[in-house]
């Protein structure tokens, strides 16, 4: 049996697509660095080193949007794109996990 089909991504400009992709890459790296969820310093170190480049790429995506006159973020559309790309689960890895049940 095939897995359920994901909803389609909303229509995004190329710059918005870059913004979403770079943002999620940064979130993924922050999740790997999170000391409450990580399991080794080496993994966290590698993620922190990669974060420098990925955050520069995120900055460049936002700069490009601004230079093209895309001065507003269309939150509803970008939120839908983040949800389709599993952004909620990925962002949860950046937070402190809930305490274990007592």
N, C-alpha and C positions, 0 to 999 in steps of 0.2 A: 504494500500500500504506500502511496506517495504521501509525503508530508503536506500539510495544508499550504496553499499558496499564500505568500506574503502579499499584503496590499501593495499596490504600485507606489513608487516614489512620487511625490507631487512634482509638478514642473518647477524646476529651479534654473536660474541662470548658471552659466559655467562658473562664475565667481562664487555664487551661493553654494554650489556643489563642492567647490574647493574648500570653502569655509567649513562646511559640515564635515568633510573628510578629514581635514587637518585638526579640527576640534576633537573629533572622536579619537584620532591618533594620540593627541595630548592626554585625553581622559584615560585611554588605555595604559599609557605610560605611568600616569599618576597612580592608577590602580596597582600597577606592579611595584611602585615605590612605597605604597602605603604600608607602614610598619605593622599595622594591626592586621594585615592580611598576607604580607609577604612571608617567605620561608627562608630566604638567604640574602645576605648582604650583597653578594655578587650580582644576583638578579636585580636587586634594587639599584646597585651602582650602574649596571649596564643601562637600565631604564632611565636613570637620571642623566647619564651621558647623552642618550638619544633625545631626551626631552629638550635639550638646548637647540638642536637642529629643528625638531618638530615645532617648537614654539616660534622659531623664526619663520617657518613656513606658514604657521597660522597668522602671524603678524603680516606676512606678505599677502596672504589671501584677503585679509581685511583692508590692507593698503590698496590693493587692486580694486576692490569694490568701491572704496572711497574715491579713487581716481576716476573710475568710470561713472561717477555720479550716483552710485547706489548708496545713498547716505542713510537709508532706513533699513532696518532688519524687519522682514515680514515674519513676525513671531509665530503666527499660526501655521504658516507653510513650513517654516524651519522646524518647528516642534513636530509636525507630522513626519517630516523627513527623519528626524532623530529617532522617533518611535519606530519607524519602519526599519531603521538600521540598528535597532536594539540599544539605543542610547540610554534608556532608563536603567537597564541591567548593568551596562558598562559604567555608568556614572555611580551606581551604588558601590562599586569596588573602590571608589575614592573615599567613601565614608567609613566611619568606625562601625564595625558590625554590632548588632544588638547583643546585650548580655545573654548568656545561656539561661535557659529556663531553670528556675530554682526548685 
